[in-house]
Amino acid sequence: MKLGLFLLAAGHHAAGWRYPGAESGTENIDLVVRMTQAAERAKFDMVFFGDRLLTSADAHPSMITRPDPLAMLAALSMVTTRVGLAATASTTYSEPFNLARTLATVDKLSHGRAGWNIVTTFADGSVNFSRNRHPDHAERYAIAEEFVSVVKGLWRSWDPDPYVQDKTRGIYIDVDKMHALHHEGRHFSVAGPLNVTNSEQGQPVLIQAGSSGPGQALAARHAEVVFTAQQDLDAAIEFATGLRRQVIEAGRDPRHCLIMPGLMPIIGATEAEAHEKLAQLQSFTDQSNALAILGEQLAVDVSGFALDAPLPPLPTDVVVHSRSALLIKLARERALTLRQLYHLVASARGHQIVVGTAGQVANHMIEWVRAGAADGFNIMPAYFPGGFEDFTREVVPILQDRGAFRRNYEGRTLREHLELPLPQGR
């Protein structure tokens, strides 16, 4: 199976920073370096950084401050040699040429270990980007389709080995190996060529994290890894089966589109101890903060709802995206009260939480992979460093002993780790 570390330095649980022994702060660069290097020692495929383009005092603690993730990847490429380095960047609030250039640069610095998580940004970031409005869902995905196509085209600007550097003849490059793009589209006009050549892996690995209909369609055409939130095995199998079918319909090999659900492991020496650990984390949760996080996920103010009653019907004008649809579905199917729902969201924002011994966590992961529900997991520790150290020290060796995870890297690039082919040429 494939393993990624989703690194939110204050912890994925909204109260993780309060857990005894936890270090915190998304700007704690020393912690970020140590956890990235720990992931490399554990032979993880990649370390992943999300992003947020606006902030507020009542946001998830790990998201109040968000250093630029692409700058973080560049820095981390200097203190690691094998582990993949991936980050989110928005197609709604970026320019294709700038982003293609930055990602290609990180890919060169890391010798082919970069990945781009493609998002359209569901939260309104227009106030920070001189825009008069936030594009609606359909428009954002139309922009994303053109944006990704342009970036991929720019990454094909250079054939392999373009440098001649013949001092006698005064020839620096083979001009026949440099190609302009000449793109004129509805949303972007980009001439090219890109002024960065390709890395050892050809181009960064493309990741996608939206599970809506348009998100899955975008993933089917372009994504090589899909991050998703899935709560139960049957739903995960249904999602994976449907997405792989779309990948085939798009003319691609489904083995080259890896599905990696988020997973928060809560590990104890016994199952009871693990549940006690989760209960302690829940006891640290700030109610007003949890309600704000839930409200953002649902795109509606829930502060006036009754805490110990089921989630009421939402206003008809609320725009439902894939994560809010998941949370609403969970609330209805499990008859959750608002209090129970906000604890669920404060814990892992809709991703699955696996509570138990190291063996139970490993069994769960292996079951999902064998059932075809996942190709691997994006691990989301509740707090750092202990939550991740528990996983690498106790769960990873079990996965290795059972032949489910590597003991050593066999390649050097992220594509080699993920067993993905080099991108096709022009």
FENDA-V610091 format. One record per residue. RES is the residue in one letter. PSI is psi in whole degrees, -180 to 180 (NA if undefined). Layout:
# FENDA-V610091
{{RES;PSI} {RES;PSI}}
This chain:
# FENDA-V610091
{{M;161} {K;145} {L;131} {G;151} {L;117} {F;105} {L;100} {L;108} {A;-22} {A;2} {G;148} {H;-31} {H;135} {A;-23} {A;11} {G;-33} {W;-17} {R;-7} {Y;141} {P;129} {G;-6} {A;140} {E;158} {S;170} {G;115} {T;-16} {E;12} {N;83} {I;-34} {D;-42} {L;-43} {V;-44} {V;-46} {R;-41} {M;-36} {T;-43} {Q;-33} {A;-39} {A;-39} {E;-42} {R;-33} {A;0} {K;30} {F;151} {D;-42} {M;162} {V;134} {F;138} {F;125} {G;-176} {D;163} {R;130} {L;6} {L;167} {T;166} {S;159} {A;-24} {D;16} {A;169} {H;134} {P;-33} {S;-6} {M;3} {I;-45} {T;136} {R;92} {P;150} {D;119} {P;-29} {L;-35} {A;-37} {M;-42} {L;-41} {A;-44} {A;-45} {L;-25} {S;-20} {M;-14} {V;12} {T;164} {T;-19} {R;-44} {V;140} {G;154} {L;112} {A;151} {A;157} {T;142} {A;138} {S;136} {T;-16} {T;-33} {Y;39} {S;170} {E;136} {P;-43} {F;-47} {N;-45} {L;-42} {A;-41} {R;-47} {T;-46} {L;-40} {A;-36} {T;-46} {V;-39} {D;-38} {K;-44} {L;-38} {S;2} {H;47} {G;39} {R;13} {A;151} {G;147} {W;120} {N;111} {I;120} {V;156} {T;-6} {T;97} {F;-27} {A;143} {D;107} {G;9} {S;-29} {V;-18} {N;3} {F;26} {S;34} {R;150} {N;-7} {R;164} {H;125} {P;147} {D;174} {H;-49} {A;-41} {E;-39} {R;-39} {Y;-28} {A;-42} {I;-44} {A;-41} {E;-47} {E;-40} {F;-50} {V;-41} {S;-40} {V;-46} {V;-46} {K;-38} {G;-41} {L;-36} {W;-9} {R;18} {S;-25} {W;135} {D;163} {P;148} {D;60} {P;-15} {Y;126} {V;-51} {Q;48} {D;104} {K;-33} {T;-47} {R;-10} {G;32} {I;116} {Y;-47} {I;161} {D;105} {V;-22} {D;-11} {K;9} {M;130} {H;128} {A;161} {L;-44} {H;50} {H;128} {E;108} {G;-173} {R;-38} {H;-24} {F;146} {S;112} {V;118} {A;-41} {G;-176} {P;168} {L;145} {N;32} {V;131} {T;177} {N;156} {S;-174} {E;-24} {Q;10} {G;-59} {Q;161} {P;150} {V;135} {L;125} {I;150} {Q;144} {A;15} {G;136} {S;7} {S;174} {G;-54} {P;-34} {G;-43} {Q;-37} {A;-41} {L;-43} {A;-42} {A;-34} {R;-31} {H;-33} {A;143} {E;-18} {V;140} {V;121} {F;137} {T;158} {A;117} {Q;133} {Q;-29} {D;161} {L;-46} {D;-45} {A;-37} {A;-41} {I;-43} {E;-45} {F;-49} {A;-43} {T;-45} {G;-42} {L;-43} {R;-34} {R;-42} {Q;-36} {V;-44} {I;-43} {E;-27} {A;3} {G;22} {R;162} {D;121} {P;-19} {R;-14} {H;20} {C;92} {L;137} {I;121} {M;91} {P;152} {G;146} {L;124} {M;111} {P;130} {I;108} {I;134} {G;166} {A;-29} {T;165} {E;-40} {A;-41} {E;-39} {A;-41} {H;-34} {E;-38} {K;-44} {L;-42} {A;-38} {Q;-43} {L;-44} {Q;-34} {S;-22} {F;-9} {T;130} {D;121} {Q;-45} {S;-38} {N;-44} {A;-40} {L;-37} {A;-41} {I;-44} {L;-44} {G;-39} {E;-42} {Q;-39} {L;-10} {A;37} {V;147} {D;116} {V;5} {S;-23} {G;-1} {F;152} {A;131} {L;-36} {D;28} {A;159} {P;157} {L;122} {P;167} {P;137} {L;155} {P;146} {T;-19} {D;4} {V;129} {V;118} {V;122} {H;-179} {S;-40} {R;-42} {S;-36} {A;-40} {L;-46} {L;-41} {I;-42} {K;-45} {L;-45} {A;-40} {R;-48} {E;-36} {R;5} {A;47} {L;142} {T;167} {L;-38} {R;-45} {Q;-38} {L;-41} {Y;-29} {H;-39} {L;-44} {V;-40} {A;-27} {S;-58} {A;14} {R;36} {G;-10} {H;160} {Q;143} {I;123} {V;116} {V;124} {G;-165} {T;168} {A;-40} {G;-40} {Q;-40} {V;-45} {A;-44} {N;-44} {H;-47} {M;-44} {I;-40} {E;-45} {W;-41} {V;-45} {R;-31} {A;-6} {G;12} {A;-20} {A;154} {D;-9} {G;-165} {F;148} {N;106} {I;131} {M;81} {P;140} {A;-32} {Y;163} {F;151} {P;-18} {G;-41} {G;-35} {F;-38} {E;-38} {D;-43} {F;-48} {T;-33} {R;-33} {E;-40} {V;-45} {V;-45} {P;-34} {I;-44} {L;-39} {Q;-44} {D;-30} {R;9} {G;18} {A;-14} {F;149} {R;154} {R;-25} {N;153} {Y;140} {E;-22} {G;-173} {R;-20} {T;163} {L;-39} {R;-40} {E;-41} {H;-44} {L;-2} {E;45} {L;146} {P;161} {L;146} {P;150} {Q;150} {G;-163} {R;NA}}
